[in-house]
Amino acid sequence: MDAHPEAFVVETTAPIEREMHEVGRRFENGGQWSKTGATAMARWWQLWRHHPKAFDRIFSDTPG
């Protein structure tokens, strides 16, 4: 590993797996979620996590 560290690059899908687990949990617990509602929640979460400035701009109480 020390000789070739580039061969041991770790990539994870854990963040998206946690988010999908949350969506799945809400479906399974009888939340009456539609596919559209689950998609909207996943998009909201991704926007909040990866583009916080855009999220604040879209969901702020002040115009503009």
C-alpha positions as CSV (number, residue, x, y, z in Angstrom):
1,M,0.0,0.0,0.0
2,D,2.8,2.4,0.8
3,A,4.5,1.7,-2.5
4,H,1.4,2.3,-4.7
5,P,-1.1,4.5,-2.7
6,E,-3.0,5.3,-5.9
7,A,-4.1,1.7,-6.1
8,F,-5.9,2.0,-2.8
9,V,-8.1,5.0,-3.3
10,V,-11.3,4.5,-1.4
11,E,-14.6,5.8,-2.8
12,T,-17.8,5.3,-0.9
13,T,-21.5,5.4,-1.7
14,A,-22.3,5.8,2.0
15,P,-23.9,9.3,1.8
16,I,-26.3,8.3,-0.9
17,E,-27.0,5.0,0.8
18,R,-28.0,6.8,4.0
19,E,-30.3,9.1,2.1
20,M,-31.9,6.2,0.2
21,H,-32.3,4.4,3.5
22,E,-34.2,7.4,4.9
23,V,-36.5,7.5,1.9
24,G,-37.0,3.7,2.1
25,R,-37.8,3.9,5.8
26,R,-40.5,6.5,5.2
27,F,-42.1,4.4,2.5
28,E,-42.0,1.3,4.7
29,N,-43.5,3.0,7.8
30,G,-46.8,3.7,6.1
31,G,-46.0,7.3,5.4
32,Q,-48.2,7.2,2.3
33,W,-45.4,8.7,0.3
34,S,-45.7,8.8,-3.5
35,K,-42.8,8.3,-5.8
36,T,-43.0,12.0,-6.7
37,G,-42.9,12.9,-3.0
38,A,-39.9,10.7,-2.4
39,T,-38.1,12.1,-5.4
40,A,-38.7,15.6,-4.2
41,M,-37.3,14.8,-0.8
42,A,-34.2,13.3,-2.3
43,R,-33.7,16.3,-4.5
44,W,-34.3,18.7,-1.6
45,W,-31.7,16.8,0.5
46,Q,-29.1,16.8,-2.3
47,L,-29.6,20.5,-2.9
48,W,-29.2,21.3,0.9
49,R,-26.1,19.1,1.2
50,H,-24.2,19.9,-2.0
51,H,-25.4,23.4,-2.9
52,P,-26.2,25.2,0.3
53,K,-26.1,28.7,-1.2
54,A,-28.6,27.8,-3.9
55,F,-30.7,26.1,-1.2
56,D,-30.7,29.3,0.9
57,R,-31.5,31.4,-2.1
58,I,-34.5,29.2,-3.1
59,F,-35.9,28.6,0.3
60,S,-35.2,31.9,2.0
61,D,-38.0,34.1,3.3
62,T,-36.6,37.2,1.6
63,P,-37.2,37.8,-2.1
64,G,-34.4,37.9,-4.6
